[in-house]
């Protein structure tokens, strides 16, 4: 699975993307976040409050309880603001 990070999330993690091998028990975005938080403190910090994060699956807006597959592209980004 390809996981993309944007804006302050990318800055905090020090990477714009990564490839993740997910097991069959990773069924939703929430499951993926639980897995990512096991990496290190930066991931725990980024994903401690998901109310400030938006997510997409294959470039379509998604919810944290939505299902994912190993061949999906998941992106995490901050809410968009206007100006």
VOPA-627177 format. One record per atom (N, C-alpha, C): atom name; residue number from 1; residue in one letter; y, z, x; chain. Coordinates in steps of 0.02 Angstrom, whole numbers, plus 32768, in hexadecimal, padded with zeros to 4 digits. Example, Ala and Ser with C-alpha at 12.3 -4.5 7.8 and 13.67 -1.06 7.14 Angstrom:
# VOPA-627177
+------+-----+------+------+------+------+------+
! site ! pos ! code !   yy !   zz !   xx ! unit !
+------+-----+------+------+------+------+------+
!    N !   1 !    A ! 7EE4 ! 8186 ! 8294 !    A !
!   CA !   1 !    A ! 7F1F ! 8186 ! 8267 !    A !
!    C !   1 !    A ! 7F5B ! 8186 ! 8294 !    A !
!    N !   2 !    S ! 7F90 ! 8162 ! 8282 !    A !
!   CA !   2 !    S ! 7FCB ! 8165 ! 82AC !    A !
!    C !   2 !    S ! 8002 ! 818A ! 8285 !    A !
+------+-----+------+------+------+------+------+
END
This chain:
# VOPA-627177
+------+-----+------+------+------+------+------+
! site ! pos ! code !   yy !   zz !   xx ! unit !
+------+-----+------+------+------+------+------+
!    N !   1 !    X ! 7FC5 ! 8000 ! 802A !    A !
!   CA !   1 !    X ! 8000 ! 8000 ! 8000 !    A !
!    C !   1 !    X ! 803E ! 8000 ! 802D !    A !
!    N !   2 !    X ! 806E ! 7FD7 ! 801B !    A !
!   CA !   2 !    X ! 80AD ! 7FD7 ! 8040 !    A !
!    C !   2 !    X ! 80DE ! 8005 ! 801B !    A !
!    N !   3 !    X ! 80FC ! 8032 ! 8042 !    A !
!   CA !   3 !    X ! 812C ! 8061 ! 8026 !    A !
!    C !   3 !    X ! 816F ! 8054 ! 8049 !    A !
!    N !   4 !    X ! 81A3 ! 8049 ! 8021 !    A !
!   CA !   4 !    X ! 81E6 ! 803A ! 803A !    A !
!    C !   4 !    X ! 8214 ! 8075 ! 802D !    A !
!    N !   5 !    X ! 8243 ! 8080 ! 805C !    A !
!   CA !   5 !    X ! 8274 ! 80B6 ! 8055 !    A !
!    C !   5 !    X ! 82BA ! 8099 ! 805F !    A !
!    N !   6 !    X ! 82E9 ! 80AF ! 8036 !    A !
!   CA !   6 !    X ! 832D ! 8096 ! 803A !    A !
!    C !   6 !    X ! 8360 ! 80CF ! 803E !    A !
!    N !   7 !    X ! 839A ! 80BE ! 805A !    A !
!   CA !   7 !    X ! 83D5 ! 80EA ! 805D !    A !
!    C !   7 !    X ! 83C5 ! 812C ! 8080 !    A !
!    N !   8 !    X ! 83D9 ! 8165 ! 8063 !    A !
!   CA !   8 !    X ! 83D0 ! 81A5 ! 8084 !    A !
!    C !   8 !    X ! 8387 ! 81B7 ! 808D !    A !
!    N !   9 !    X ! 835C ! 819B ! 8063 !    A !
!   CA !   9 !    X ! 8314 ! 81A9 ! 806B !    A !
!    C !   9 !    X ! 82FB ! 8189 ! 80AC !    A !
!    N !  10 !    X ! 830F ! 814B ! 80B8 !    A !
!   CA !  10 !    X ! 82FE ! 8129 ! 80F6 !    A !
!    C !  10 !    X ! 8319 ! 814F ! 8132 !    A !
!    N !  11 !    X ! 8358 ! 8165 ! 812D !    A !
!   CA !  11 !    X ! 8377 ! 818A ! 8164 !    A !
!    C !  11 !    X ! 8352 ! 81CB ! 8173 !    A !
!    N !  12 !    X ! 8340 ! 81F0 ! 813F !    A !
!   CA !  12 !    X ! 831E ! 8230 ! 8147 !    A !
!    C !  12 !    X ! 82D8 ! 8228 ! 8165 !    A !
!    N !  13 !    X ! 82B5 ! 81F3 ! 8151 !    A !
!   CA !  13 !    X ! 8271 ! 81E9 ! 8169 !    A !
!    C !  13 !    X ! 826F ! 81C2 ! 81AB !    A !
!    N !  14 !    X ! 82A7 ! 81A1 ! 81BC !    A !
!   CA !  14 !    X ! 82AA ! 817B ! 81FB !    A !
!    C !  14 !    X ! 8283 ! 813B ! 81F9 !    A !
!    N !  15 !    X ! 8277 ! 8120 ! 81BD !    A !
!   CA !  15 !    X ! 8253 ! 80E1 ! 81B7 !    A !
!    C !  15 !    X ! 8265 ! 80C0 ! 8174 !    A !
!    N !  16 !    X ! 8262 ! 807E ! 8173 !    A !
!   CA !  16 !    X ! 8271 ! 8059 ! 8136 !    A !
!    C !  16 !    X ! 8233 ! 8049 ! 810E !    A !
!    N !  17 !    X ! 81F9 ! 804C ! 812D !    A !
!   CA !  17 !    X ! 81BB ! 803D ! 8109 !    A !
!    C !  17 !    X ! 817F ! 8056 ! 8131 !    A !
!    N !  18 !    X ! 8147 ! 8057 ! 810F !    A !
!   CA !  18 !    X ! 8108 ! 8066 ! 8131 !    A !
!    C !  18 !    X ! 80CE ! 804D ! 8106 !    A !
!    N !  19 !    X ! 8096 ! 8041 ! 8126 !    A !
!   CA !  19 !    X ! 8059 ! 802E ! 8103 !    A !
!    C !  19 !    X ! 802E ! 806D ! 80FD !    A !
!    N !  20 !    X ! 8015 ! 8079 ! 80C0 !    A !
!   CA !  20 !    X ! 7FEE ! 80B5 ! 80B4 !    A !
!    C !  20 !    X ! 7FAA ! 80A1 ! 8097 !    A !
!    N !  21 !    X ! 7F76 ! 80BD ! 80B1 !    A !
!   CA !  21 !    X ! 7F34 ! 80B6 ! 8093 !    A !
!    C !  21 !    X ! 7F2C ! 80ED ! 8060 !    A !
!    N !  22 !    X ! 7F22 ! 80DA ! 8022 !    A !
!   CA !  22 !    X ! 7F1B ! 810D ! 7FEE !    A !
!    C !  22 !    X ! 7ED3 ! 810E ! 7FD4 !    A !
!    N !  23 !    X ! 7EBC ! 814A ! 7FC7 !    A !
!   CA !  23 !    X ! 7E78 ! 8153 ! 7FAD !    A !
!    C !  23 !    X ! 7E79 ! 814A ! 7F61 !    A !
!    N !  24 !    X ! 7E3E ! 814A ! 7F45 !    A !
!   CA !  24 !    X ! 7E38 ! 8140 ! 7EFC !    A !
!    C !  24 !    X ! 7E57 ! 8178 ! 7ED3 !    A !
!    N !  25 !    X ! 7E62 ! 81B2 ! 7EF2 !    A !
!   CA !  25 !    X ! 7E7F ! 81E9 ! 7ECB !    A !
!    C !  25 !    X ! 7ECB ! 81E5 ! 7EC7 !    A !
!    N !  26 !    X ! 7EEA ! 81B4 ! 7EE9 !    A !
!   CA !  26 !    X ! 7F32 ! 81A8 ! 7EE3 !    A !
!    C !  26 !    X ! 7F3C ! 8176 ! 7EAB !    A !
!    N !  27 !    X ! 7F4C ! 818E ! 7E70 !    A !
!   CA !  27 !    X ! 7F50 ! 8164 ! 7E34 !    A !
!    C !  27 !    X ! 7F97 ! 8158 ! 7E1B !    A !
!    N !  28 !    X ! 7FC6 ! 8185 ! 7E2D !    A !
!   CA !  28 !    X ! 800A ! 8180 ! 7E14 !    A !
!    C !  28 !    X ! 803C ! 8188 ! 7E4D !    A !
!    N !  29 !    X ! 807B ! 817A ! 7E3E !    A !
!   CA !  29 !    X ! 80B0 ! 8186 ! 7E6F !    A !
!    C !  29 !    X ! 80B2 ! 81D0 ! 7E82 !    A !
!    N !  30 !    X ! 80A9 ! 81FC ! 7E52 !    A !
!   CA !  30 !    X ! 80A8 ! 8244 ! 7E62 !    A !
!    C !  30 !    X ! 8071 ! 8255 ! 7E93 !    A !
!    N !  31 !    X ! 8036 ! 8236 ! 7E8B !    A !
!   CA !  31 !    X ! 8000 ! 8241 ! 7EBB !    A !
!    C !  31 !    X ! 8013 ! 8228 ! 7F00 !    A !
!    N !  32 !    X ! 8034 ! 81EE ! 7F03 !    A !
!   CA !  32 !    X ! 804B ! 81D3 ! 7F43 !    A !
!    C !  32 !    X ! 807D ! 8202 ! 7F65 !    A !
!    N !  33 !    X ! 80AB ! 821E ! 7F3E !    A !
!   CA !  33 !    X ! 80DC ! 824D ! 7F5A !    A !
!    C !  33 !    X ! 80B9 ! 828A ! 7F76 !    A !
!    N !  34 !    X ! 8087 ! 82A4 ! 7F52 !    A !
!   CA !  34 !    X ! 8061 ! 82DD ! 7F6B !    A !
!    C !  34 !    X ! 8041 ! 82CC ! 7FAE !    A !
!    N !  35 !    X ! 8026 ! 8290 ! 7FB4 !    A !
!   CA !  35 !    X ! 8008 ! 827A ! 7FF3 !    A !
!    C !  35 !    X ! 803D ! 8274 ! 802A !    A !
!    N !  36 !    X ! 8075 ! 8256 ! 801B !    A !
!   CA !  36 !    X ! 80AA ! 824C ! 804D !    A !
!    C !  36 !    X ! 80C5 ! 828F ! 8066 !    A !
!    N !  37 !    X ! 80CC ! 82C0 ! 803A !    A !
!   CA !  37 !    X ! 80E7 ! 8301 ! 804D !    A !
!    C !  37 !    X ! 80BB ! 8325 ! 8080 !    A !
!    N !  38 !    X ! 807D ! 830F ! 8088 !    A !
!   CA !  38 !    X ! 8050 ! 832D ! 80B9 !    A !
!    C !  38 !    X ! 8060 ! 8315 ! 8100 !    A !
!    N !  39 !    X ! 8088 ! 82DF ! 8106 !    A !
!   CA !  39 !    X ! 8098 ! 82C3 ! 8148 !    A !
!    C !  39 !    X ! 80BF ! 82F3 ! 8174 !    A !
!    N !  40 !    X ! 80F8 ! 830B ! 815C !    A !
!   CA !  40 !    X ! 8122 ! 8339 ! 8182 !    A !
!    C !  40 !    X ! 815A ! 8355 ! 8157 !    A !
!    N !  41 !    X ! 8183 ! 8380 ! 8175 !    A !
!   CA !  41 !    X ! 81B8 ! 83A2 ! 8150 !    A !
!    C !  41 !    X ! 81EC ! 8371 ! 8135 !    A !
!    N !  42 !    X ! 81F9 ! 833A ! 8157 !    A !
!   CA !  42 !    X ! 822A ! 8309 ! 813E !    A !
!    C !  42 !    X ! 8214 ! 82ED ! 80FB !    A !
!    N !  43 !    X ! 81D4 ! 82DD ! 80F4 !    A !
!   CA !  43 !    X ! 81BB ! 82C4 ! 80B4 !    A !
!    C !  43 !    X ! 81C1 ! 82FA ! 807E !    A !
!    N !  44 !    X ! 81B0 ! 8338 ! 8090 !    A !
!   CA !  44 !    X ! 81B5 ! 836F ! 8060 !    A !
!    C !  44 !    X ! 81FD ! 8377 ! 8049 !    A !
!    N !  45 !    X ! 822C ! 8371 ! 8077 !    A !
!   CA !  45 !    X ! 8273 ! 8377 ! 8067 !    A !
!    C !  45 !    X ! 828A ! 833E ! 8039 !    A !
!    N !  46 !    X ! 8278 ! 8301 ! 804A !    A !
!   CA !  46 !    X ! 828C ! 82C7 ! 8022 !    A !
!    C !  46 !    X ! 8272 ! 82CC ! 7FDB !    A !
!    N !  47 !    X ! 8233 ! 82DF ! 7FD3 !    A !
!   CA !  47 !    X ! 8213 ! 82DD ! 7F91 !    A !
!    C !  47 !    X ! 8211 ! 8320 ! 7F6D !    A !
!    N !  48 !    X ! 8237 ! 8352 ! 7F86 !    A !
!   CA !  48 !    X ! 8237 ! 8393 ! 7F64 !    A !
!    C !  48 !    X ! 8258 ! 8390 ! 7F1F !    A !
!    N !  49 !    X ! 8289 ! 8364 ! 7F17 !    A !
!   CA !  49 !    X ! 82AC ! 835C ! 7ED7 !    A !
!    C !  49 !    X ! 82AF ! 8312 ! 7EC6 !    A !
!    N !  50 !    X ! 827F ! 82FA ! 7EA0 !    A !
!   CA !  50 !    X ! 827C ! 82B3 ! 7E91 !    A !
!    C !  50 !    X ! 82AF ! 829D ! 7E5C !    A !
!    N !  51 !    X ! 82D5 ! 82CC ! 7E41 !    A !
!   CA !  51 !    X ! 8308 ! 82B8 ! 7E10 !    A !
!    C !  51 !    X ! 833F ! 828E ! 7E31 !    A !
!    N !  52 !    X ! 8344 ! 8291 ! 7E73 !    A !
!   CA !  52 !    X ! 8377 ! 826A ! 7E96 !    A !
!    C !  52 !    X ! 835A ! 822B ! 7EB6 !    A !
!    N !  53 !    X ! 831E ! 8218 ! 7EA0 !    A !
!   CA !  53 !    X ! 82FC ! 81DD ! 7EBC !    A !
!    C !  53 !    X ! 82E4 ! 81B0 ! 7E83 !    A !
!    N !  54 !    X ! 82EC ! 8170 ! 7E8C !    A !
!   CA !  54 !    X ! 82D1 ! 813E ! 7E5E !    A !
!    C !  54 !    X ! 8296 ! 811C ! 7E81 !    A !
!    N !  55 !    X ! 826B ! 80FD ! 7E5B !    A !
!   CA !  55 !    X ! 822F ! 80DE ! 7E77 !    A !
!    C !  55 !    X ! 8223 ! 809B ! 7E55 !    A !
!    N !  56 !    X ! 8207 ! 806D ! 7E7A !    A !
!   CA !  56 !    X ! 81F1 ! 802D ! 7E5D !    A !
!    C !  56 !    X ! 81AB ! 801D ! 7E77 !    A !
!    N !  57 !    X ! 8187 ! 7FF7 ! 7E4E !    A !
!   CA !  57 !    X ! 8146 ! 7FDD ! 7E60 !    A !
!    C !  57 !    X ! 814A ! 7F91 ! 7E5C !    A !
!    N !  58 !    X ! 813E ! 7F70 ! 7E94 !    A !
!   CA !  58 !    X ! 8142 ! 7F27 ! 7E96 !    A !
!    C !  58 !    X ! 8184 ! 7F0C ! 7E7A !    A !
!    N !  59 !    X ! 81BA ! 7F2D ! 7E8F !    A !
!   CA !  59 !    X ! 81FF ! 7F1B ! 7E7D !    A !
!    C !  59 !    X ! 820F ! 7F23 ! 7E33 !    A !
!    N !  60 !    X ! 81E8 ! 7F4B ! 7E10 !    A !
!   CA !  60 !    X ! 81F5 ! 7F5B ! 7DCA !    A !
!    C !  60 !    X ! 8202 ! 7FA6 ! 7DC5 !    A !
!    N !  61 !    X ! 8236 ! 7FBA ! 7DA1 !    A !
!   CA !  61 !    X ! 8245 ! 8001 ! 7D98 !    A !
!    C !  61 !    X ! 8208 ! 8025 ! 7D7E !    A !
!    N !  62 !    X ! 81FB ! 8060 ! 7D9A !    A !
!   CA !  62 !    X ! 81BF ! 8085 ! 7D87 !    A !
!    C !  62 !    X ! 81D1 ! 80CF ! 7D7C !    A !
!    N !  63 !    X ! 81A0 ! 80F3 ! 7D62 !    A !
!   CA !  63 !    X ! 81A5 ! 813B ! 7D59 !    A !
!    C !  63 !    X ! 8172 ! 815C ! 7D87 !    A !
!    N !  64 !    X ! 817D ! 819B ! 7D97 !    A !
!   CA !  64 !    X ! 8151 ! 81BE ! 7DC6 !    A !
!    C !  64 !    X ! 810A ! 81C7 ! 7DAC !    A !
!    N !  65 !    X ! 8101 ! 81C3 ! 7D6B !    A !
!   CA !  65 !    X ! 80BE ! 81CA ! 7D4F !    A !
!    C !  65 !    X ! 809A ! 8187 ! 7D47 !    A !
!    N !  66 !    X ! 80BC ! 8150 ! 7D5A !    A !
!   CA !  66 !    X ! 809D ! 810D ! 7D54 !    A !
!    C !  66 !    X ! 8064 ! 8104 ! 7D86 !    A !
!    N !  67 !    X ! 8033 ! 80DC ! 7D71 !    A !
!   CA !  67 !    X ! 7FF9 ! 80CE ! 7D9B !    A !
!    C !  67 !    X ! 8009 ! 809E ! 7DD4 !    A !
!    N !  68 !    X ! 7FE6 ! 80A8 ! 7E0C !    A !
!   CA !  68 !    X ! 7FEE ! 807C ! 7E46 !    A !
!    C !  68 !    X ! 7FAA ! 8067 ! 7E5F !    A !
!    N !  69 !    X ! 7FAA ! 802E ! 7E83 !    A !
!   CA !  69 !    X ! 7F6E ! 8013 ! 7EA2 !    A !
!    C !  69 !    X ! 7F7B ! 800B ! 7EED !    A !
!    N !  70 !    X ! 7F45 ! 8004 ! 7F13 !    A !
!   CA !  70 !    X ! 7F4A ! 7FFF ! 7F5C !    A !
!    C !  70 !    X ! 7F72 ! 7FC3 ! 7F72 !    A !
!    N !  71 !    X ! 7F74 ! 7F8D ! 7F4B !    A !
!   CA !  71 !    X ! 7F98 ! 7F51 ! 7F60 !    A !
!    C !  71 !    X ! 7FE0 ! 7F4F ! 7F46 !    A !
!    N !  72 !    X ! 7FF9 ! 7F85 ! 7F28 !    A !
!   CA !  72 !    X ! 803D ! 7F87 ! 7F0E !    A !
!    C !  72 !    X ! 8070 ! 7F93 ! 7F46 !    A !
!    N !  73 !    X ! 80AE ! 7F81 ! 7F37 !    A !
!   CA !  73 !    X ! 80E7 ! 7F92 ! 7F62 !    A !
!    C !  73 !    X ! 8110 ! 7FC5 ! 7F3C !    A !
!    N !  74 !    X ! 8118 ! 8000 ! 7F58 !    A !
!   CA !  74 !    X ! 813D ! 8036 ! 7F38 !    A !
!    C !  74 !    X ! 817D ! 8042 ! 7F60 !    A !
!    N !  75 !    X ! 81B5 ! 8046 ! 7F3D !    A !
!   CA !  75 !    X ! 81F5 ! 8052 ! 7F5E !    A !
!    C !  75 !    X ! 8216 ! 8091 ! 7F42 !    A !
!    N !  76 !    X ! 8232 ! 80B9 ! 7F6F !    A !
!   CA !  76 !    X ! 8258 ! 80F4 ! 7F5D !    A !
!    C !  76 !    X ! 82A1 ! 80EA ! 7F71 !    A !
!    N !  77 !    X ! 82CF ! 80F8 ! 7F43 !    A !
!   CA !  77 !    X ! 8316 ! 80EC ! 7F50 !    A !
!    C !  77 !    X ! 8340 ! 811B ! 7F25 !    A !
!    N !  78 !    X ! 837F ! 8126 ! 7F39 !    A !
!   CA !  78 !    X ! 83AB ! 8151 ! 7F11 !    A !
!    C !  78 !    X ! 83C3 ! 812B ! 7ED3 !    A !
!    N !  79 !    X ! 83D9 ! 814F ! 7EA0 !    A !
!   CA !  79 !    X ! 83F6 ! 812E ! 7E65 !    A !
!    C !  79 !    X ! 8432 ! 8104 ! 7E7A !    A !
!    N !  80 !    X ! 843A ! 80CC ! 7E59 !    A !
!   CA !  80 !    X ! 8473 ! 80A0 ! 7E68 !    A !
!    C !  80 !    X ! 84B2 ! 80BC ! 7E48 !    A !
!    N !  81 !    X ! 84EA ! 80B3 ! 7E6A !    A !
!   CA !  81 !    X ! 852A ! 80C9 ! 7E4E !    A !
!    C !  81 !    X ! 855A ! 808F ! 7E4F !    A !
!    N !  82 !    X ! 8587 ! 8090 ! 7E21 !    A !
!   CA !  82 !    X ! 85BA ! 805B ! 7E1C !    A !
!    C !  82 !    X ! 85FA ! 806F ! 7E3F !    A !
!    N !  83 !    X ! 8628 ! 8040 ! 7E42 !    A !
!   CA !  83 !    X ! 8666 ! 8051 ! 7E64 !    A !
!    C !  83 !    X ! 86A1 ! 802C ! 7E4B !    A !
+------+-----+------+------+------+------+------+
END
